[in-house]
Amino acid sequence: MVTSIDHQELFEKSKKFFEDKDLDNTIDHYEKAIERLDRTKITNKSDYINFLEAILEYCRENSFPEQEALVLRALGRTYSIFKNHTESMKCHYQSLKIQKKLGKKVETAEGLVFLAEDLEVSGNYDSTVETFQEASEIFQDLGKLKKVKDITKEINRLKEFIKEMVEDEYLLHKFNVDKY
């Protein structure tokens, strides 16, 4: 019999690890928790945000930049799940700044993918494609070809979408549809 661990159980474990000041397990369990999170059933969004902000403050007070970057990324992902993409992008940019400074290539590439997803939601498609391409180049350098393939699919999908939007806009303008 296989037991399934739900997001709440993982979230509680993450809190326990944080009480014990085990940051790596705290972040790991939190990330697993939000992967299983059903945003339609969440009523305590502030609990997640407040928890991450407490971890972030702890990391900053104790000069743990690597963990700070991971917490910022988790905070960005959490804001994204809760459909606050502006805050999400702010966190992702801060995380990426630290990751790049630390030379963390895998974490930088992963962070770029999360940022690209938020940029797409914001409608900034050209920046989305550029961000995905940057992530793809890093993954290519690291030999992570499956990631490159997945990102290439996303880039192609976006380019097709952009092309269709331009064509639709042209037709709307040509036939003065937008004037009615």
C-alpha positions, 0 to 999 in steps of 0.5 A: 500500500502506497501512502500519499503525503499531502501538502499540509503534512509537508508544510508542517514538517517544514515548520518543524525543520525550521524550528530546529534551524535545519534550513535545507530540510525546511526549504526542501519540504516546503517546496514539496508542499507547494508542488502538492498545493491545491490553490482552490482549497487554500484559505490561509495564504498568509500562513505560507507567506508569513512562514517564508518571510520568517525564514527569509529574515532568519537567512538574512540575519545569519548571512546565509545567501544560498538559502536566502536565494532558495527562500526567495525563489520559494516565495516567488513560486508561492506568490505565483500559485496565489496569482500575485505575479507582480510580487512573484517576479520581484522575488524571482529577480532578487533570487536570481541576482543572488544565484548569479552572484554565487555562481549557482548555474542550476538554481539560476536556470531553474529560477529563470524558468519560474520567472519566465512563467510569471512573465508569460502570465503578465503578457510580456511574451518577448521577455518570456521567450528571452528568459526561457532562452537564457535558461535553455543556454545554461541547461545546455552548458550543463548537459541537461538536454531534457530541460533544454527540450522542454524549454524549446517546446515552450519557446516554440509554443510562445512564438506561435502564439505571438505570431497568431496575435500579430496576425489577429491584430493586423486583421482587426486593424485592417477591417477596422474591427477595433473601431466598433 
